[in-house]
Amino acid sequence: MTPVIAKTREELAAVRSGARGTVALVPTMGALHEGHRSLIRKARSLADVVAVSIFVNPLQFGPNEDLDRYPRTFADDIEACAAEGVDIVFAPTRDVMYPREPQVTIDPGPMGEIVEGETRPGHFAGMLTVVMKLFQLVRPDIAVFGEKDAQQLAMIRRMVADLDVPVRVVGGPTVRELGGLALSSRNRYLSEAERETALALAQALQAGADAVPDGPVAVTGAAREVLDKAARAEPPLKLDYLVLVDPSTFTEVPAGYTGEAVLAVAGRVGSTHLIDNVPLSFAPTATPSDPAKES
């Protein structure tokens, strides 16, 4: 099935007005891979109509980032959408999304300044702004985002809750390559040697996950051992951060923490910025019984 392609606000409004039943939106920047396709399939399972947006959002790129070389594969993206049964593709140009330079944008608050936000200042303000605009234009009932971008997902959920946006936000599991590297449109930048080094991100997360029974300090320690080795590889992994955080606030958890957490990592291999994470759960430590009290 070939999706209806809307490139203007007017075209989108016309096709959206004809949509019947619930609508699920999968926002993307194109260069679709199996991770995106898994989100589309999840959207299909949740709604009557599936819409995919394809827009490389300039507001979320910093001055020294890869906006100009970000992969643009529109024909292949439409083919992938057709194969997955997408009903609507919204593919605006920059002038359609931003007919004038925006002066009012979404302030991400304190969460936008930590972890990935500290590494990429301004990124989350740009991301939240375009997501809000897409929600207003497409008017979905449901929006599906990848859990690989865990901080992004947490911030969108917070925006929706704080601003009473009538959209149900759903996360889709991270999809990985055979060696464990999380799928990303930026993976195509990697040479074979760089890809080999980049595998350390997933390996570090696995080492951390294996150390959960020993507590939060052991988790980050085990992961850091892997990353320290990758920093000496050729080419090296340049670590941006390794943090164990609360999944709703992305603030770091203390040593004796119990409950749900996210171990998040980011680094650069060559000129490519890569992120990954794994959800973890820390159970309370059992208190040894006192034999004297039992007698």
N, C-alpha and C positions, 0 to 999 in steps of 0.2 A: 504494500500500500504506500503510495507516495503522499507524504504529508502536504498540507496546505502551507505555503511559505508566505509569511507576512513580513514585509520589510519597512512598512511605515506604520504610524499609529492608527491611521484610518483603516488600513488593511487589517490590522490586528483587531480593531474594534468590530469590524464587519464579521470576521470569522469567529471572534469570541461571542458575539451576540447570537450566532447560530449554534453554539455548543450546547448540548443537552446533557444534564446530569452533572456529576461532580467533575471538577477539573484539577489535575495534578500537574504542577510545573517542575521541571528539572532545569535549573539555571546552569549554563555552562559558558566557557569561553572558547568553545570549539575544540578542534584537534581531538575528537572523541576517541576514546579507547574502551577496553572492556569494562573498566571501572564505571565510566559514564553509562555504558549500555546496561550494566547491572542496576543502576539507579533508575533508568528508564523502565526496566522490567518491574522494578518495585513499584514505581508510579502506576504502571499498567494494572498491577494487582490491587491497587487502592482506589482507583478512580475510573470513571467512564470515559473521560477524555484526557489524553496526555499531551502536554505542550512542552517543548524544549526551546529554551532561548540560547542563541549563539551570539555572544558579544564580548569582544576583548575590551574590558573596561579600563580606560586610561586613568581613572581616578585612583585605582588601587596599585598603580605602579609608581615607584620612586624614580627620581631623576637619573639614577645610574642602573636601573633595572632593564628587563628585556622586553619592553613594550614593542619596539620596532621589529624584533626578531621572533616574537612569540609565534608559534606555528599556527598558520591559518590554512585549513584544509576543507574549505566549505563543501566542495563537491563530494568528497569522501564522507563528510559529516551528514549530508543529506541522505546519502546511500545507507549509512548506519541507522539513521532515524527511520528510513523506510523499512529496513529489515526488522526493526523492533516495533513497527506498527504505530509510530508516533503520528498523532493527528494534526498537530499544529507546530510549525517552527517559526519562532519570532527571531528574525535576524536583522536588527536595525543597524544603521551606520552610526557613527559618533554624532552626527548632526541631528539624527532622529532622537537619540537618547538624551542629548544635551544641546537643544536648539539655541541655548545661550549658556554662557559660563555660569555654572551653579554657584550661588552665594549662600544658600541654605543647604547644609548637608547634615548627615546623622553623626552626632558626637558619640563615639563608642564608650566614653567614660574610662574609668581606671583600667578595665580589662583590656582596653585597646592599646595600652602603653606598656604592657608586660609581655614576656615570652616572645612570641612572633611579632607582637607590636613594637617591642623594643628593638628587634632586629630590622624591622621594616616600618619606620615612622610614617604615619598617615595611611598605611595600608588598610586598616580596618574601617576607618572613616569612609574611604572610597568604596570598600566592599559593601558596607551596610547601606550606603546611599544608593548604589545601583540595585541592590536586592529590594530595597523599599520601592524604588521606581518600577521594577519589574512586577512586584506585587500589585502596585496600583494599576499598571497597564494591563497585565494579563488577568488579574482578579482570580487567582487560583483558590481552591478550597484547601489544597494540600501542596506543600513544597518539599522536594526530596533533595537532600544534600549528602555528600560523602563524609563518612566518619574519619577519613584520613585527615581532613582539615578540621580537627576536633575543636580547636579554639574558635574557628569561624562558625562552626555549628553551634557552639555554646553561646556565642555572641548574637547570632541570629535568633536563637530561642529567647534570649534575654530581651532583645529589641521587640520581638513580637509580644512578649508578656508585658513589658513596660509601656508600650505604646498601644496596647489593645488592638493589635492587628489581627483580623479574623482569618488567619491562615494556620493550619496545623502543620508543624514542621516535623519531618521524619528523617531519620538518619539511615544511611545504607552502609553496610560493612565495607571495610577496605579490601580491595582486590589486589592481589600480588602476582608478580611474575614468578616463573618457576623457581628462581633462586631466592625468592622472598622479598625482592625490592618492590615497594608499593608502587602501583601504576600511577603515572603522572604524565601529563602532556609534555613536561620538560625532560622526561627520560630520553627522548629522541636526541637531545643535545649531547648525550654521553658517548664517549668513545668506549671501546671494549675494555680498556684498562681502567677508565673512570667508572664504568659500570661495576667492575670487580671491586673497586674500593667502596663504591656506594652501598654494596651489600652489607657493609658493616653497620649501617643504620638499623636494618631489620635484625641483624645478629645481636646487636646491643640490646634491643628491646626484648628479644627472646631470652638473653642472659638475665636481664632484669626480671622478667616474668618468672623464670625458674627460681629466683631468689626470694619470691614473695613470702614463703613460710618464715624466713629469717628477718622480715620487717623492712620498712622503708629505706633505712640506711644501707642495708645489704643490697637492695634492689638497685639503687643508683650507683653503688660501688661496683657491682658486677657489670652493669652496662658501661660504666666509664672505662673499665679495663679493656673492653673490646674497642671502644672509641680511641683510647690512647694508642693502641696498636695500629689502628687505621690512620692515625695522624702521622705515623712513621712510614706509611706505605708510599708507593710511587705509582701514580700520583697520590698525594695525601688527602685525607679528609680534614677540612678546616671546620671545627665544631663551632656552631653558633650558640647552641644551648642544649642542655640535657636537664630536664626538670620533672619532678614528680608532683603533680598538682591535683587540686580539687577539680572535678570535671565541670562544675557549674560556674566557678569563679576564676579558675586557672591561677589561683594563688598557691604557692608551694605548701605542701603538707609537712607537719612536724614529725620528728623521729618516731614518736609512739602512736602515730595515726592509725585509726581503724576506719573501715568503710571503703567506699568506692574511690578510685583515683585514676589518673591518666599519666603514664610515663611518656613524655613527649621529647622528641629530639629533632634537631635541624642542623644541617651543615652544608658546606659547599665542596663540591668536587669539580675542579677546574673552575669554570664560571657559572656552574649550575647550582642553584639553591634547591635543596630537597628537604622535605619534612616527612615525619612519620610519627606514629604513636601506637600505644597499646593500652587498652583498658585493663585495670587491675582491681582486685578486691582484697583488702586486708581484714582478716578476722581478729576479733579480740583474743589476746593471749590468755590461755587458761591459767588460773591461779592455783598453784599447788595446794593440795589439802594439808591441813595441820593434823598430824597423827594424834597429838595431845587432845585435840577437840573431838576426835572421833572415838576416843576410848571412854 
